[in-house]
Amino acid sequence: MNRITKEKDDTKLSWMGPVFPLEDLEKLWTENVNIWIDYLEKINESDLENDIIFQPTDSNKTFKAKLLDVSLQLNYHSIHHRAQILRIIRQQGFNPPITDYIYTVLKEI
């Protein structure tokens, strides 16, 4: 979101910290999701085609991506990390929980 709002200097932000206490994660997750939902509800659908221009913290290069693609990346990237976590759980000899979305909404009839 900061790449859109430009409230802080992106090159000074860290992707690796801080580490939040486990008991704070649900609250922080909800707050961050709500920031995105509020933002997306306020814009026009055509605004999703606007370019977001940014410089990653690990590069001197400047990039651009459509707001739509940035929004999709936020969603899709969580799939990547979920898979990483499940792999670690399996490597430790445990059966990981089912994380497929459909299983969270299935109703037995």
Backbone as a printed PyTorch tensor [residue, N CA C, xyz], in Angstrom:
tensor([[[  0.8320,  -1.1910,   0.0000],
         [  0.0000,   0.0000,   0.0000],
         [  0.8720,   1.2500,   0.0000]],

        [[  2.0190,   1.1420,   0.6530],
         [  2.9040,   2.3030,   0.6790],
         [  3.3860,   2.6900,  -0.7170]],

        [[  3.4820,   1.7260,  -1.5960],
         [  3.8960,   2.0550,  -2.9660],
         [  2.8240,   2.8580,  -3.6870]],

        [[  1.6240,   2.8180,  -3.1920],
         [  0.5300,   3.6110,  -3.7540],
         [  0.4520,   4.9540,  -3.0450]],

        [[  0.4650,   4.9400,  -1.7130],
         [  0.2630,   6.1690,  -0.9380],
         [  1.5220,   7.0190,  -0.8400]],

        [[  2.6950,   6.3690,  -0.9400],
         [  3.9920,   7.0680,  -0.8340],
         [  4.1380,   7.8040,   0.4980]],

        [[  3.5270,   7.2540,   1.5650],
         [  3.6210,   7.8860,   2.8750],
         [  5.0380,   7.8010,   3.4450]],

        [[  5.7510,   6.7440,   3.1140],
         [  7.1130,   6.5510,   3.6020],
         [  8.0300,   6.3110,   2.4130]],

        [[  9.3190,   6.5240,   2.6160],
         [ 10.3110,   6.2470,   1.5900],
         [ 10.4610,   4.7300,   1.4750]],

        [[  9.9940,   4.1770,   0.3640],
         [ 10.0070,   2.7300,   0.1470],
         [ 11.3990,   2.1210,   0.3070]],

        [[ 12.4150,   2.8630,  -0.0920],
         [ 13.7730,   2.3130,  -0.0370],
         [ 14.2580,   2.1470,   1.3950]],

        [[ 13.5540,   2.7340,   2.3630],
         [ 13.9480,   2.6400,   3.7700],
         [ 13.1600,   1.5510,   4.5070]],

        [[ 12.1780,   0.9480,   3.8520],
         [ 11.3500,  -0.0700,   4.4930],
         [ 12.0080,  -1.4370,   4.3990]],

        [[ 11.7880,  -2.2590,   5.4060],
         [ 12.3500,  -3.6000,   5.4390],
         [ 11.2600,  -4.6310,   5.2290]],

        [[ 11.5420,  -5.6180,   4.3800],
         [ 10.6130,  -6.7300,   4.1760],
         [ 10.8570,  -7.8200,   5.2060]],

        [[ 11.9120,  -7.7150,   5.9880],
         [ 12.3040,  -8.7970,   6.8830],
         [ 12.0310,  -8.4940,   8.3500]],

        [[ 11.3320,  -7.4710,   8.6680],
         [ 11.0760,  -7.1900,  10.0700],
         [ 10.0360,  -6.1160,  10.2110]],

        [[  9.5620,  -5.9060,  11.3780],
         [  9.8650,  -6.6550,  12.5880],
         [  9.1270,  -7.9920,  12.6080]],

        [[  9.5550,  -8.8570,  13.5230],
         [  8.8510, -10.1150,  13.7520],
         [  7.7760,  -9.8140,  14.7940]],

        [[  6.5220, -10.0570,  14.4240],
         [  5.4140,  -9.7440,  15.3190],
         [  5.0840, -10.9350,  16.2090]],

        [[  4.6550, -10.6630,  17.4360],
         [  4.2220, -11.7580,  18.3150],
         [  3.0280, -12.4890,  17.6920]],

        [[  3.0030, -13.7890,  17.8610],
         [  1.9460, -14.6250,  17.2870],
         [  0.5560, -14.1210,  17.6540]],

        [[  0.3720, -13.6920,  18.8950],
         [ -0.9550, -13.2650,  19.3380],
         [ -1.4130, -11.9590,  18.6800]],

        [[ -0.5040, -11.2360,  18.0130],
         [ -0.8610,  -9.9890,  17.3320],
         [ -1.1890, -10.1930,  15.8520]],

        [[ -0.8730, -11.3620,  15.3050],
         [ -0.9710, -11.5550,  13.8560],
         [ -2.3870, -11.4000,  13.3100]],

        [[ -3.3710, -11.9620,  13.9770],
         [ -4.7400, -11.8690,  13.4560],
         [ -5.2070, -10.4160,  13.4000]],

        [[ -4.9330,  -9.6630,  14.4480],
         [ -5.3160,  -8.2450,  14.4820],
         [ -4.5990,  -7.4590,  13.3790]],

        [[ -3.3040,  -7.6700,  13.2380],
         [ -2.5250,  -6.9660,  12.2140],
         [ -2.9780,  -7.3570,  10.8060]],

        [[ -3.2450,  -8.6450,  10.6000],
         [ -3.7280,  -9.1240,   9.3100],
         [ -5.0340,  -8.4310,   8.9480]],

        [[ -5.9690,  -8.4090,   9.8920],
         [ -7.2750,  -7.7860,   9.6620],
         [ -7.1260,  -6.3030,   9.3520]],

        [[ -6.2930,  -5.6270,  10.0990],
         [ -6.0710,  -4.1880,   9.8530],
         [ -5.5400,  -3.9540,   8.4450]],

        [[ -4.5670,  -4.7510,   8.0360],
         [ -3.9690,  -4.5700,   6.7130],
         [ -4.9260,  -4.9280,   5.5870]],

        [[ -5.6710,  -5.9970,   5.7510],
         [ -6.6670,  -6.3620,   4.7380],
         [ -7.7050,  -5.2510,   4.6160]],

        [[ -8.1310,  -4.7060,   5.7490],
         [ -9.1410,  -3.6430,   5.7180],
         [ -8.6400,  -2.3730,   5.0420]],

        [[ -7.3560,  -2.0800,   5.1930],
         [ -6.7760,  -0.9260,   4.4880],
         [ -6.9310,  -1.1170,   2.9860]],

        [[ -6.6200,  -2.3150,   2.4870],
         [ -6.7530,  -2.6070,   1.0590],
         [ -8.2110,  -2.5990,   0.6090]],

        [[ -9.0750,  -3.2090,   1.3950],
         [-10.4920,  -3.2430,   1.0280],
         [-11.0380,  -1.8180,   0.9610]],

        [[-10.7480,  -1.0090,   1.9620],
         [-11.2070,   0.3840,   1.9610],
         [-10.6970,   1.1260,   0.7360]],

        [[ -9.4290,   0.9340,   0.4230],
         [ -8.8470,   1.6130,  -0.7350],
         [ -9.5300,   1.1690,  -2.0280]],

        [[ -9.6600,  -0.1260,  -2.2130],
         [-10.2400,  -0.6410,  -3.4530],
         [-11.7130,  -0.2750,  -3.5970]],

        [[-12.4120,  -0.1350,  -2.5000],
         [-13.8240,   0.2700,  -2.5660],
         [-13.9790,   1.7270,  -2.9670]],

        [[-12.9620,   2.5430,  -2.7490],
         [-13.0340,   3.9820,  -3.0300],
         [-12.6340,   4.3510,  -4.4570]],

        [[-11.9650,   3.4500,  -5.1410],
         [-11.5040,   3.7880,  -6.4840],
         [-12.4750,   3.2510,  -7.5330]],

        [[-12.3240,   3.7570,  -8.7430],
         [-13.1030,   3.2510,  -9.8700],
         [-12.4190,   2.0260, -10.4480]],

        [[-13.1940,   1.1750, -11.0740],
         [-12.6140,  -0.0230, -11.6840],
         [-11.5350,   0.3330, -12.6970]],

        [[-11.7260,   1.4230, -13.4030],
         [-10.7350,   1.8420, -14.4040],
         [ -9.3990,   2.2260, -13.7580]],

        [[ -9.4180,   2.6030, -12.4800],
         [ -8.1840,   2.9510, -11.7720],
         [ -7.2600,   1.7470, -11.6110]],

        [[ -7.8150,   0.5500, -11.7180],
         [ -6.9930,  -0.6540, -11.6020],
         [ -5.9660,  -0.7570, -12.7270]],

        [[ -6.1860,  -0.0100, -13.7990],
         [ -5.2420,   0.0040, -14.9170],
         [ -4.1150,   1.0120, -14.7190]],

        [[ -4.1890,   1.8220, -13.6640],
         [ -3.1460,   2.8170, -13.3970],
         [ -1.8450,   2.1340, -12.9970]],

        [[ -0.7320,   2.7380, -13.4090],
         [  0.5760,   2.2110, -13.0560],
         [  0.9900,   2.6680, -11.6640]],

        [[  1.5680,   1.7550, -10.9260],
         [  2.2130,   2.0500,  -9.6490],
         [  3.7070,   2.0630,  -9.9460]],

        [[  4.3660,   3.1640,  -9.6390],
         [  5.8010,   3.3030,  -9.9210],
         [  6.5500,   3.2240,  -8.5900]],

        [[  7.5790,   2.3680,  -8.5430],
         [  8.2930,   2.1670,  -7.2890],
         [  9.7140,   1.6970,  -7.5340]],

        [[ 10.5180,   1.8380,  -6.4890],
         [ 11.8950,   1.3440,  -6.4920],
         [ 12.0210,   0.3560,  -5.3440]],

        [[ 12.2550,  -0.9240,  -5.6470],
         [ 12.4150,  -1.9110,  -4.5680],
         [ 13.5940,  -1.5660,  -3.6680]],

        [[ 13.5190,  -2.0270,  -2.4190],
         [ 14.5780,  -1.7230,  -1.4610],
         [ 15.9200,  -2.3190,  -1.8550]],

        [[ 15.9080,  -3.3780,  -2.6770],
         [ 17.1520,  -4.0590,  -3.0430],
         [ 17.6240,  -3.7230,  -4.4540]],

        [[ 17.1630,  -2.5770,  -4.9880],
         [ 17.5170,  -2.2470,  -6.3680],
         [ 17.6300,  -0.7420,  -6.5460]],

        [[ 18.4610,  -0.3500,  -7.4950],
         [ 18.5520,   1.0560,  -7.8770],
         [ 17.6410,   1.3550,  -9.0600]],

        [[ 16.9600,   0.3350,  -9.5550],
         [ 16.1060,   0.4880, -10.7160],
         [ 14.6900,   0.8830, -10.2860]],

        [[ 13.9960,   1.5480, -11.1770],
         [ 12.6100,   1.9270, -10.9460],
         [ 11.7270,   1.0440, -11.8130]],

        [[ 10.6110,   0.5940, -11.2420],
         [  9.6940,  -0.3060, -11.9320],
         [  8.2850,   0.2540, -11.9120]],

        [[  7.4570,  -0.2990, -12.7680],
         [  6.0380,   0.0410, -12.7210],
         [  5.2350,  -1.2300, -12.9290]],

        [[  4.0530,  -1.2280, -12.3380],
         [  3.1150,  -2.3350, -12.4970],
         [  1.7150,  -1.7580, -12.3340]],

        [[  0.7780,  -2.3670, -13.0050],
         [ -0.6070,  -1.9130, -12.8940],
         [ -1.1330,  -2.2350, -11.4890]],

        [[ -1.9820,  -1.3500, -10.9870],
         [ -2.5930,  -1.5610,  -9.6800],
         [ -3.2960,  -2.9160,  -9.6270]],

        [[ -3.9370,  -3.3140, -10.7040],
         [ -4.5970,  -4.6180, -10.7580],
         [ -3.5890,  -5.7350, -10.4940]],

        [[ -2.4320,  -5.6670, -11.1320],
         [ -1.4190,  -6.7140, -10.9760],
         [ -0.8230,  -6.7120,  -9.5690]],

        [[ -0.6370,  -5.5350,  -8.9920],
         [ -0.1430,  -5.4550,  -7.6190],
         [ -1.1620,  -6.0840,  -6.6710]],

        [[ -2.4280,  -5.7910,  -6.8820],
         [ -3.4940,  -6.3530,  -6.0410],
         [ -3.5510,  -7.8730,  -6.1710]],

        [[ -3.4450,  -8.3690,  -7.3770],
         [ -3.4550,  -9.8140,  -7.5800],
         [ -2.2300, -10.4750,  -6.9470]],

        [[ -1.0900,  -9.8200,  -7.0460],
         [  0.1350, -10.3550,  -6.4460],
         [ -0.0250, -10.5200,  -4.9390]],

        [[ -0.6680,  -9.5640,  -4.3000],
         [ -0.8820,  -9.6690,  -2.8590],
         [ -1.6270, -10.9460,  -2.5130]],

        [[ -2.6130, -11.2630,  -3.2980],
         [ -3.3950, -12.4710,  -3.0630],
         [ -2.6040, -13.7200,  -3.4400]],

        [[ -2.0500, -13.7470,  -4.6150],
         [ -1.3880, -14.9530,  -5.1080],
         [ -0.1260, -15.2910,  -4.3410]],

        [[  0.5860, -14.2880,  -3.8370],
         [  1.8420, -14.5560,  -3.1530],
         [  1.6160, -15.3290,  -1.8550]],

        [[  0.4620, -15.1540,  -1.2580],
         [  0.1720, -15.9080,  -0.0270],
         [  0.1240, -17.4070,  -0.3170]],

        [[ -0.2680, -17.7940,  -1.5100],
         [ -0.2820, -19.2060,  -1.9000],
         [  1.1410, -19.7640,  -1.8610]],

        [[  2.0790, -18.9990,  -2.3550],
         [  3.4900, -19.3840,  -2.3500],
         [  3.9690, -19.6670,  -0.9250]],

        [[  3.6740, -18.7350,  -0.0180],
         [  4.1400, -18.9160,   1.3590],
         [  3.4070, -20.0520,   2.0700]],

        [[  2.1450, -20.2350,   1.7670],
         [  1.4120, -21.3520,   2.3620],
         [  2.0620, -22.6700,   1.9580]],

        [[  2.4470, -22.7670,   0.7030],
         [  3.1130, -23.9800,   0.2220],
         [  4.4500, -24.1750,   0.9230]],

        [[  5.2030, -23.1020,   1.1270],
         [  6.4750, -23.2140,   1.8380],
         [  6.2640, -23.7490,   3.2560]],

        [[  5.2750, -23.2180,   3.9480],
         [  4.9990, -23.6350,   5.3220],
         [  4.5790, -25.1010,   5.3570]],

        [[  3.7210, -25.5090,   4.4160],
         [  3.2790, -26.9020,   4.3770],
         [  4.4500, -27.8460,   4.1230]],

        [[  5.3650, -27.4310,   3.2990],
         [  6.5460, -28.2580,   3.0240],
         [  7.3920, -28.4370,   4.2850]],

        [[  7.5680, -27.3640,   5.0200],
         [  8.3390, -27.4420,   6.2670],
         [  7.6460, -28.3740,   7.2540]],

        [[  6.3360, -28.2780,   7.3600],
         [  5.5860, -29.1530,   8.2680],
         [  5.7810, -30.6150,   7.8580]],

        [[  5.6950, -30.9030,   6.5530],
         [  5.9020, -32.2810,   6.0700],
         [  7.3250, -32.7590,   6.3630]],

        [[  8.3150, -31.8880,   6.1460],
         [  9.7120, -32.2550,   6.4050],
         [  9.9390, -32.6000,   7.8740]],

        [[  9.1190, -32.0630,   8.7480],
         [  9.2360, -32.3540,  10.1790],
         [  8.4520, -33.6010,  10.5630]],

        [[  7.8580, -34.2800,   9.5550],
         [  7.1820, -35.5390,   9.8050],
         [  5.7210, -35.4270,  10.2100]],

        [[  5.1450, -34.2540,  10.0360],
         [  3.7430, -34.0540,  10.3950],
         [  2.8730, -33.9520,   9.1480]],

        [[  1.5870, -34.2110,   9.3190],
         [  0.6180, -33.9960,   8.2430],
         [  0.0910, -32.5710,   8.3710]],

        [[  0.3100, -31.7550,   7.3690],
         [ -0.1390, -30.3600,   7.4710],
         [ -1.6610, -30.2630,   7.3570]],

        [[ -2.2060, -29.1820,   7.8600],
         [ -3.6520, -28.9830,   7.7210],
         [ -4.0160, -28.7020,   6.2690]],

        [[ -5.2660, -28.9180,   5.9390],
         [ -5.7480, -28.5750,   4.5930],
         [ -5.8720, -27.0570,   4.5270]],

        [[ -5.2880, -26.4700,   3.5020],
         [ -5.3260, -25.0080,   3.3730],
         [ -6.0350, -24.5380,   2.1150]],

        [[ -6.5560, -25.4730,   1.3310],
         [ -7.2780, -25.0650,   0.1280],
         [ -8.5150, -24.2690,   0.5090]],

        [[ -8.7200, -23.1800,  -0.1670],
         [ -9.8360, -22.2890,   0.1340],
         [-11.1740, -23.0110,   0.1590]],

        [[-11.3950, -23.8660,  -0.8090],
         [-12.7010, -24.4960,  -0.9280],
         [-13.0790, -25.2530,   0.3390]],

        [[-12.0910, -25.8020,   1.0310],
         [-12.3790, -26.5400,   2.2590],
         [-12.8240, -25.6200,   3.4020]],

        [[-12.5390, -24.3380,   3.2850],
         [-12.9850, -23.3990,   4.3360],
         [-14.4380, -22.9990,   4.1450]],

        [[-14.9960, -23.2670,   2.9570],
         [-16.3730, -22.8480,   2.6920],
         [-17.3200, -24.0060,   2.4200]],

        [[-16.8010, -25.2270,   2.3360],
         [-17.6590, -26.3830,   2.0800],
         [-18.6390, -26.5910,   3.2240]],

        [[-19.8490, -26.9390,   2.8730],
         [-20.8790, -27.2520,   3.8430],
         [-21.4160, -28.6410,   3.5290]],

        [[-21.3860, -29.5370,   4.5190],
         [-21.9310, -30.8780,   4.3150],
         [-23.4540, -30.7980,   4.3320]],

        [[-24.0820, -31.4970,   3.3680],
         [-25.5560, -31.4710,   3.3160],
         [-26.1150, -32.8760,   3.4600]]])
